[in-house]
Amino acid sequence: MPTDIHNMSSSTVIDSVLFRNAFGTAEMRDVFSDKRLVARYIEVEVALARAQARCGVIPREAADAIAESARIERIDFDLMRDETDIVGYPILPLVHQLVPMCGEAGRYVHWGATTQDIMDTANVLQIRDALALVEADLRAVRGHLADLAQRYRDTPMAGRTHLQQALPVTFGYKAGVWLAMFDRHQERLAELRKRVLLVEFAGAAGTLASLGDKGLDVQRALADELGLGMPATTWHVARDGFAEAVNLLALITGSLGKVAYDLMIMASTEFAEIYEPFVKGRGASSTMPQKRNPISSELMLAAAKAVRQHAGLMIDAMVQDFERATGPWHAEWVALPESFILTAGALNQAKFALGGLIVDTAQMRRNLDITKGLIVAEAVMMALAPAIGRQQAHDIVYDACRTVAGKGGTLAEALIALPAVAQHFDRAAIERMTDPTNYLGLAPQLADRAVALSRAMDEAA
């Protein structure tokens, strides 16, 4: 059905009818949607009632009634929004609706809890779902990179430093370097779960005073109900867990940005070594019909820059006052959902770009030969050194390189013309030492190593 223009009221790329699938995914948007968030609030309130019934704090019949009656379908979102605008937080407006909804049991809703207990724990449940989506996308990206590393392990290309041709590498080696980054991110994601997926239930000042000697029992039961870990202390103002999660996303999107940057330069007209998958009209220009812009790479790079800013915001939000903060907490409401949605979007673009990447191996070879052998000047010097000494070899190769740069020809031709070289090496030997494909170092083996370690990590998981 056509989009109803009257419903096109979003004002950011996260929810934009036009841009939302470029900068996010439907699955991740759903995790952080208002409806899912309020459902998580209700889930925590219900789990709290069950936990308190298990510990003898409230009657079991009351917990059962709360679990039966508290339903997202019964929430008046317009009323909840209006009250949230007044209160400043959504939990009291929610409780105002849950209490009458649950009848006599309503008196036990939100027993001994504070607003931040419910909101933080609901956010943890969101993050748990979001991390599962990120992990699945990471595995897909790593799979594409492993395929590229293996398929092109022996494909020679120019390795570049400071944007200048430096030494020969292989495209498989380059993909292996990318792969290893995302392997490390997969490990980081697994490790942070134990620090982030923790229940928050501690009461107004974090001391569980409202529940007397039952406080820790209820906290433990609530963690069990929700499948979360137990914190050492309350973390109302100790926000390192959430900050770590967003900073991991910054690392992931930073690596995606590095890959995107490489792809964009390699796709430029002058390089023409790779292309994003062909889809008719994708990357087209409104004025230049010949254009094929690297759209997925551009979106990945944009996401990297945006998430980096949110990572800094989360670090800043860690600086909180006393036992409950006066404002930094609110910054998380912006940074958390946007960071996960942007990361999901960037990973989705990476899956598309890498999964169907078009690699022009012939053009890679042409670019490798562009310097007419100068890219392997180091190899030639090292080959000459045993016969004539390292310093003399350096000087001879330096002079030969200047000859090529100033007069043209190839490095092999310049070397053959030098008596100091010709007396030790024949034409065939000189041509072998100036062939870039003979100076790949361990690039193919390093690509193999990256793939093997990546697959071993998955097998061990």
N, C-alpha and C positions, 0 to 999 in steps of 0.2 A: 504493500500500500504506500502511496505517496506520503512524505513526511508532512505532518500538520504544522504549518508555519507558526501557528499560535502557540505551539509547545516548544518553539525554538528559543528558549529564554536563557540558556546557559551562556556564560560569558568568559569561560576559560577553556583551554584546549583539553582539559581533563574530561569535561562533560560535553564539549561542543559537538553538535550534530555533524559538523564538517570535519573536525580534526581529531575526534576522540579515538578513532581506530589507528591513527598515525602515531599518537602519543600514549596509547594504552591498549588494554584488551578488555573485552566484555567480562571475562572471568575475574580479572583483578578489580575492575570497577564494581562488580557485584559484591566482592568481599568487603569493600569499604562503602557500600551504598548506605543511605540513611536507614532503609528498611532492615538490612542485615545488621546494622549497628544497634538499632533499637531491639531487634530480636536477640542480639547478644546480651544487651542489658537485662532483658527479661530472663534469658537463660541463666545469667549469674544470680539474679534475685531468686529464681526457683531453686538453683543448686544450693544457695545459701540456706534457704528454708529447709531443704532436705538434710543438709549437713547439721543444722541446728537441731533438727528432730532426732538425728542419729545420736547426738550428744546430750539429748534430754533437755535442751534449752527451750524449745517450743513443742507443743503437742504434735504428734505424728499426723493426726487428722488435719491439723492446720496446714502442714507442709503438703499433704496430699491435695488438699483443696486449692492451695496456691498453684501447685503444679498443674492441676486440672483447669483452673480458671484463667491463669495469666496467659493470654494469647495475643500475638502480634496483630491478628486480624481484628481485634476489638479495640485497638488503639486509635484514638482520634488525633491524627498527625497535625491537623490545623491547630487544635487546642494545645497540643504539646509544644508546637513551635511558638505560639503566642506566649505561653507561660515561660518557655525557655528564654525568650527575648527579655522577659521581666526578671527572672531569677538569675540568669547568666549561666546556668548549667541545666542539662536535660534530665537529671535523675529525679529531683523533687517533682517536676511536672509529670514524670512517668509514674512515680509512686502515688501521686494524687489520683491517677486513673486506675492503678492496680489495686489500691485499697478497696474501693467500692466494688470493683470487678470480682474480688475474691470473697465478698460477703463477710461472715463472722471471722474468717481466717485472715481478713485484711489487716487486722490489728498486728499481725506478726510479720507483715511484709517489711523488708529492709531492716530487720531487727538487729540493732547493735552495729550497723554499717554506716559508713560515711560515703558521700557522693563519689569521692575519688576511688574508693575501694571498688565500686561497681564499674566505673568508667575505665580504670586501669586494667582490671581483669578482663573486661570486654575487649579492650584493645589488644591484650595478649592473645585472646582467642582469634581475633582478626589476623594478627601477625602470624600465628601458627598456620592458619589457612594460606596466608600470603606467601610464607616461606616455602610451603609445599609446592605452590605454583612456580615460584622462582627456581626451586631445586629441579623441577621437571624441565623447565626451559633451559637451565644450565646443562643438564644432561643432553638435551637435544643439540645445543650449540657445540658441546664438546664432541658429540658424535660426528657432526659435520666437519669439525676441525680435524678429528682423527682420520676421517676419510680423505681429506685433502692432504694431510701430512703423509699418509701412506701412498696415495695415488701419485703424488708429485715428489716423492722422496729423491728421485734422480733428475728432476727437471732443473737444469741450470738457469740461473738468472743473476742479474747484477745485485750484489749486496751494496747498500748505500749508507754512508755516514755523512752527516752534515749536508744531506741532499746531494752528495757527490758519489759517483761510483767508487767503491772502495776495493772489495774483493768479491769473487764469485761465491754464491751460495746456491741453495736449491729452494724452489717454492715450497717443497715439503718441509724443509727446515724452518722456513718462515712460519708456516702453519703450525709446526710443532711448538714454536715459541709462543704463539697465541694460545695453543691448547694448554700448555703448562700453566698459564695465568689462570685459566678458568678451572683447572684442576684444583689449584690452591683456593679459589673462591668456593668450590664445592666443599673442601675440607673446612674452611672457615665457617660456612653456613652450618655444617653439622655440629661444630664445636660451640657455636654461640647459643644454640637452642637451650642448653642447660642453664645459661645465664639470663636468658630473656623470657623463656616460657615459665614464668613463676606466678603463682597466685598473689593477689594483693587483697588482704583483708586484715585491717588493723585498727579501725575506728578513727575517731576524730583527730587524735594526736599521735596515732600509731602505736599506742600502748595496750590496746584491746581491753581498756578499762571497763567498757560497758558490759562485758561478758564475765567479769570476775575471773574465777579460776578455770573457766571453760574456754577461754579465748583461744589458746593454742590448739585445743582439741577441735574446735569449730574450724579454725584455719586449715588444719590438716584434713579434716573431713571435706571441706570445700575444695581443696586442691585435688583430693581423690575423686570427688564428683565430676570435676572438670578435666581430669587427666593432666594436671599441671604440677610443677615442682613447688617445693616449700622454700621460701626465702629465709635467710638467716635472721633478718630483721625486716621491718616495714621498709618499702622503697618509695614512699610518697614523694620524697625530695631527693632520692638517690637514683638519678635517671640514667645511669650508665648503660643499663640494658637496652633501653629503647635507642639511645644514642649509638650504641654499638651496631644495632640492627640497621639503622639508616646509613651509618658509615660503611657497613658492608655493601649496601646498595651503591654507595658512591664508588667503592672499589670495583664492583662489577661493571657499573656503567662507565667508569674510567677506562677499564680494559676494553669495553666495547667501543669507546671513543678512540682508543689507540688503533684498534682493528679498522674502524671506519676511516680514520685518517689515512692509514696505509692504502686501503681500498680506493679511496677517492683520488689520491695522487696517482696510483697505478692505473686508474681508469681515465686519467686525463688524456687528451688527444696526443700529446707528445710521448707519453709512456705507452698507452694502449695495450697494457698487458693483461688486464682483467676487466670483466663487465659484470654488473649485477644481472640477475636473470631477466630475460626479455619478456615483457608484458606490453602489448600494444598500447601506446599512449603514455606509459609510465615514464616519468622524467622528461616529458615533452615540454618544449618551450612555446609560448604563445606567439613568438615572432621568428624563431629560428627553427625551421623544420628538421634540421640535421641533428639537433641536440638530443642527447640521451643522458640526462643528469642522474647521478648516483643517489637517488632519493632515500633509500634505506640507510645508507651510510650517513647522509646528512641528518636524518632523524636520530640516529644513534648518537651522533656527536652532540646534537642539541640536548638530548636527554642527559648525557654525561655532565654537561655544564649546569643544567638545572638541578640535578640531584646533588651535585657537589655543593651548591648553595644551601640546599636543605640540610646536608650533613653538617655544615658550619652552624646553621641555625640550631640543630639538635645539640651540638656541643655548647653553644651559648645558653641554651635552655637548661643545661645541667646546673648552672649557677643559680641556686634557689635559696630562699631565705628560711631559716629555722625549720619547723616541723611541717609546715604547709606553705607553699609558695604563693606569692601575690600576683603572678602573671606569666612567668616563663613556661609553666605547664601548658598554657593555652597555645604557645607556639607549636607544640607537638601536634595539635589538632590540624594544623596546616601541613606540617612537614611529613608526618607519617603516611597518610593516605596518598599524597601526591608523589612521594618518593617511590612507593611500591608500584603505583600505576605507571609512572614514567619508566621505571625499570622493566616492568612487564612489557611495555610498548617497545623499548629498545631491544630486549631479548627477542621479541617477536620479529622485529625487523632483521635482527641478526640471523634468525633461523631461515628467513626468506632469502636473504642475500647469500649466506654461506651454503645453504642447501642446494642452490642452483647456480652457484658461481661459475661464470664462463671464463676459462683460463686459456689465453692465447700463448701456447708454449713456443710457437715459432717467433712471435714478436718478442718474447722474453730473450730468445737467443739472439735476435737481431740487435736488441738493446745491449746485450752482453758484449757484442762485437763492435759497438759504436766507437769505442776508444782505440780500436785497431791493435788490441793487445796490451795497452797500457794498464788495464785493470789487473794484470798479473805481473806487473813490474817486480813486486816483492818475490814472486815465485822464481822469476828469472834470476834475480840477485842471489837467492838462496841456492839455486842450481849452479851458478857460476862460482860461488864462493869457495867450494872445495878445490877448484882448479887454480884460481888466481888470487884467492884471499878475499875476505869479506869487504874491506874498504875499497879495494880496486874494483871489485864487482859492483859495489854501490855506485862508484864514480862512472863506470862504464855504462851501467843501465841508466843512470841519471842523464848522461849525455845522449844516449840513444832515445830516451823519452823526449828530450828537447828537440831532437832532430825530427821525430814524428810530429810533435806539436807545431814545429815551425815550417817544415818542408813537406809534410804529408807522408804517405806510405804507412807501412805497418811496423810494429816493434820488431817482428821477426826479420823484416828486410833491413832495418837499421842495424840490427845485431850482426846479421850475416855479412854486412859490409865492413865490420870492424875486425881487423886482423887478430887482435887480442882475444876475440871470441872465436873466430873461425879456426884458429889453430887447435882449439880444444873440442869444438863441437861442429858437427856437420849440419847441413840444412834441415834434415829430418829431425835431429835432436832439438834444434832451435825452434822449429815449428811445434814440436811436442810441448816444450816448456812454455811457449807463448799461447797455447790453447787453453782458454779459461776453464774448460771442462776437466782439465787435468789438475786443477787447483781448487777443488771443492772442500778440502780438508775433511772433517768428519760430519759434514752437513747431512748426508744420507743416514748415517748411523745415529746422529742426534735426533733426526726425525723419527727413526725407529724406536729410540729410547723413550721419546715423549709419548708415543702411541702405546708402547708396552706398559709404561708406568700408569698411564691414564686408565687403561683397561684393567690393570691389576687393582687399581683403587676401586673400580666399580665391582669387581669380583669379590673384594674383601668387605664391601658394604653389606 
